[in-house]
């Protein structure tokens, strides 16, 4: 019988090379999720990581290749949870912290698929 308990120690068994290798997979998964969403649909990109290379950088890289995605304001959606807003231009992303929220270090980006622009159309 397998245990259904979480393995919080797993994060300490990862090396910087593991994070780099996972980045490509995370980008492909996020791009596929956005491709599968219908226009108007939303995708939540969530990781149990505070590492910028697994969170904001992944989202930025995927968004740089697309003109059909809007970033929704995740902290506003979760307004009842204080201190979620990421600093700087990534302020529409949410970052949970163990010392503030009593959770794992969870990252959340909410992305909404728009119709692709063709010609001179307005978004």
N, C-alpha and C positions, 0 to 999 in steps of 0.2 A: 504494500500500500504506500502510495506517495503522500508526502505531506503537502498541505495547501498553504503552509506558512510562507511568508515572504522571505527573501534572502537578502537582508540589508547589507551583509558583508560582501556581496557580489561586487559592489562598486569599488571596493578596495583591491579587487583582483584584476582590474583593468589597467592597462598601460596607456601612455599617450598614443602609441601605435594603434591600439584597439579603437580609441576614439576616432582617429583619422580614418581607419578602415570602415567604421560604422557610418561616417559622414556620407559617403557615396550611396550606401544603402538607404539612409534616411532621406537623401535628396530624391532618389528614385521613387521611394514610397510616397513622399509628399507630392511629387509631380503626378504620379499615377492617381492618387486620391483626387487631386484637382481636375485631372482629365475625366475622371468618372463622375464628378459632380455636375449636375445640370446647371445652366445659367440661373443665378439666383440662389443656388444651394451653397451651403457653408461647409467648410472642412475645419476641424479642430486639429491642430498639430500640437501634440502633447508629448513631452519627455519627462522622465523622472531624473533630470539632470540640471545642474546649474551651469554646465560648461558651455561657453559661448559657441564653441565649434559644433556642439550638438543642438543648439537652440537658435539663437538669432542669426548666426552665420548660415545655417542650413536654410532658414526661411529667406534671408536676403538673396542667397544664390539662386533659389528657385524663382523668386519674384523677379530677379533681373532678367530672366529668360521668358517672361510672360507679360502680356499686356491685358490679360483678362481676369486679374485677381485684385480685389480690394482688401485691405487689411481692416478688420473690424476692431473696435475698441474693447478688448477682452476685460480690462479692469472695470470698465463701465458696466459691462454685462454682469460682473461679479461685485457690484458696488457695496454689497454688505460685508465684503472681506477687505479689511484695511491694508494699505501698504503693498499692493500688488504691482503697481506700475513700474516697468523697467525704465531706467534712466535714459535721457537723451532722445534721439529720434525714434527709438524703439518703444516709446511710451505707450503704444497700443498693445504691447505684449504684456502678459502677466507672469510674474515669477513668485512662486510660493517658497518660503524659507522655513526650515525646521524651527529656528529660534523665534520666528515671528508668528507662524501660523500653526505650529504643531504638526506639520506634515513633512513628507519628503520634499526635496527641492524640485518642485514640479514647475515646468515651463508650459505656457499656453499661448498659442497664436491662433486667432480665429480669422479665417480667410474665406471671402465670398467670391464665388466665380461669377464673372460678368460675361456678356457676349463679347467675342473678339471683335475688335474694331476693324472695319474694312473701309478703305478709301478715306473720305473726309468726314466720317460720322463722328458725332459728339458722344462721349461716354455716358 
